[in-house]
Amino acid sequence: MVKVLIAGGAGYIGSTIASACCDAGIIPVILDSLVTGRREFTAGRPFYHGDIADGPLVDRLFAEHPDIDAAIHCAGLVVVPDSVAAPVRYYRENISKSLEFVAHLLRNGCGRLIFSSSAAIYKASEDLTVDEDSAIDPRSPYARSKATCEAMFADVAAAEPLRVLSLRYFNPIGADPRMRTGLQFRRPTNALGRMIQARSDDVPFLITGTDWPTRDGSGIRDYVHVWDLAVAHVAALTRLDALPEPVTVVNLGTGTGTTVRELLDMFNRVADRPVAAREAGRRPGDTAGAYTRIDRAVRLLGWSPRYDIKEGIRHSLQWAAIRDDLLPELC
Ligand SMILES: NC(=O)c1ccc[n+]([C@@H]2O[C@H](COP(=O)([O-])OP(=O)(O)OC[C@H]3O[C@@H](n4cnc5c(N)ncnc54)[C@H](O)[C@@H]3O)[C@@H](O)[C@H]2O)c1
């Protein structure tokens, strides 16, 4: 393995994957429109500024890097409530453009694809745990766009020389432990990001949804360190050809569920200044959440997470303290 194309490689997760690739001796070639990504995250890496649906650009990228032999597709729009408010935009960006992208890959002879999918597609189960065989029931345009892409890629793989591994991420937290990259938004919508924001604004953290069927009524999530996610992609690149099926789904989580109230408790133990909580209603498109069994990731990828939640919180706080200096003009 010499080079890998990372679409969305200027974003939070894609840039961390790119760093893990560099550390493993794999050269990441980044394709990103910078709609939410940051040019700073591409420093020192071959970078193509543009859209995944732009055929001539993808052709040029492959002409200039003919030794790329796999693609990781992290490009897309990712905010659930925004997808509820703007479904046409989300379906166009996440589904139509992904279809174009896979056609561009095939035309350029790239038949290995790792796709960033999401735990958001699962149907809620009684005990709040899921595995890859659990039923899916996407509840927002965002989640439906992920489920649709998975199905679309499987159809393409049945007819074309394509192997696809869809990695269903649970809830990424943390930053690159070496602080090269982290979450680029000043006002992130995920729970930990909102806690950090509440701490710096000196306002209470809003627990959105307190009537979910969980042990304390707040949503439950499986918080996985973004560096662990990134390392799983490196493992996947080396194992893709050995997977028994041409189309595979693997969940990436820790195997442990943590409620929002529990996360806040841990946050207040790690942070130098505690954050108060205030209860609020559910946000559109939210679900109770779930956590995953990770047997398949262990068996097929030889991967299991190394960092715990406290380390994720610590790295997120460390990143938030340097972010504004590294990334001027934040959105
Ligand atoms: N962050 C999460 O909680 C989470 C959870 C599960 C799955 N995922 C998936 O992981 C992937 C990465 O998410 P992230 O959190 O890093 O988000 P992000 O917004 O930081 O990264 C997405 C990147 O894709 C780029 N992009 C978007 N549309 C593009 C297009 N049409 N052409 C080229 N580039 C484009 C953006 O500029 C950005 O750099 C997404 O596909 C997302 O659905 C994220």
The ligand as a Tripos MOL2 file, in Angstrom:
@<TRIPOS>MOLECULE
LIG
   44    48     1     0     0
SMALL
NO_CHARGES

@<TRIPOS>ATOM
      1 N1        -18.6690   13.2090   13.3100 N.am      1 LIG1
      2 C1        -19.5260   12.2390   13.5710 C.2       1 LIG1
      3 O1        -20.1160   12.2020   14.6500 O.2       1 LIG1
      4 C2        -19.7670   11.1280   12.5740 C.ar      1 LIG1
      5 C3        -20.4260    9.9660   12.9940 C.ar      1 LIG1
      6 C4        -20.6690    8.9610   12.0740 C.ar      1 LIG1
      7 C5        -20.2560    9.1170   10.7490 C.ar      1 LIG1
      8 N2        -19.6310   10.2550   10.3670 N.ar      1 LIG1
      9 C6        -19.2470   10.4010    8.9660 C.3       1 LIG1
     10 O2        -17.8560   10.6360    8.8760 O.3       1 LIG1
     11 C7        -17.5720   11.4740    7.7550 C.3       1 LIG1
     12 C8        -16.7000   12.6280    8.2060 C.3       1 LIG1
     13 O3        -17.3840   13.3850    9.1930 O.3       1 LIG1
     14 P1        -16.6890   14.5610   10.0040 P.3       1 LIG1
     15 O4        -17.2640   14.5470   11.3610 O.co2     1 LIG1
     16 O5        -15.2330   14.4820    9.8230 O.co2     1 LIG1
     17 O6        -17.3050   15.8370    9.2500 O.3       1 LIG1
     18 P2        -16.5390   17.0880    8.6000 P.3       1 LIG1
     19 O7        -17.6060   18.0470    8.1920 O.co2     1 LIG1
     20 O8        -15.4720   17.5630    9.4960 O.co2     1 LIG1
     21 O9        -15.8590   16.4300    7.3250 O.3       1 LIG1
     22 C9        -16.4940   16.2740    6.0830 C.3       1 LIG1
     23 C10       -15.5030   16.7450    5.0360 C.3       1 LIG1
     24 O10       -16.0640   16.5020    3.7430 O.3       1 LIG1
     25 C11       -15.8630   17.6670    2.9420 C.3       1 LIG1
     26 N3        -16.9270   17.6360    1.9270 N.ar      1 LIG1
     27 C12       -18.2630   17.6820    2.1300 C.ar      1 LIG1
     28 N4        -18.9110   17.5760    0.9690 N.ar      1 LIG1
     29 C13       -17.9600   17.4570   -0.0090 C.ar      1 LIG1
     30 C14       -17.9990   17.2910   -1.4100 C.ar      1 LIG1
     31 N5        -19.1670   17.2240   -2.0670 N.pl3     1 LIG1
     32 N6        -16.8260   17.1820   -2.0780 N.ar      1 LIG1
     33 C15       -15.6390   17.2440   -1.4150 C.ar      1 LIG1
     34 N7        -15.5450   17.3950   -0.0950 N.ar      1 LIG1
     35 C16       -16.6950   17.4930    0.6150 C.ar      1 LIG1
     36 C17       -15.9380   18.8200    3.9090 C.3       1 LIG1
     37 O11       -15.3190   20.0020    3.4360 O.3       1 LIG1
     38 C18       -15.2100   18.2380    5.1250 C.3       1 LIG1
     39 O12       -13.8350   18.4570    5.0530 O.3       1 LIG1
     40 C19       -18.9260   11.9280    7.2010 C.3       1 LIG1
     41 O13       -19.2260   11.1640    6.0620 O.3       1 LIG1
     42 C20       -19.8900   11.6120    8.3150 C.3       1 LIG1
     43 O14       -21.1880   11.3310    7.8370 O.3       1 LIG1
     44 C21       -19.3750   11.2720   11.2430 C.ar      1 LIG1
@<TRIPOS>BOND
     1     1     2 1
     2     2     3 2
     3     2     4 1
     4     4     5 ar
     5     4    44 ar
     6     5     6 ar
     7     6     7 ar
     8     7     8 ar
     9     8     9 1
    10     8    44 ar
    11     9    10 1
    12     9    42 1
    13    10    11 1
    14    11    12 1
    15    11    40 1
    16    12    13 1
    17    13    14 1
    18    14    15 2
    19    14    16 1
    20    14    17 1
    21    17    18 1
    22    18    19 2
    23    18    20 1
    24    18    21 1
    25    21    22 1
    26    22    23 1
    27    23    24 1
    28    23    38 1
    29    24    25 1
    30    25    26 1
    31    25    36 1
    32    26    27 ar
    33    26    35 ar
    34    27    28 ar
    35    28    29 ar
    36    29    30 ar
    37    29    35 ar
    38    30    31 1
    39    30    32 ar
    40    32    33 ar
    41    33    34 ar
    42    34    35 ar
    43    36    37 1
    44    36    38 1
    45    38    39 1
    46    40    41 1
    47    40    42 1
    48    42    43 1
@<TRIPOS>SUBSTRUCTURE
     1 LIG1         1 GROUP 0 **** ****
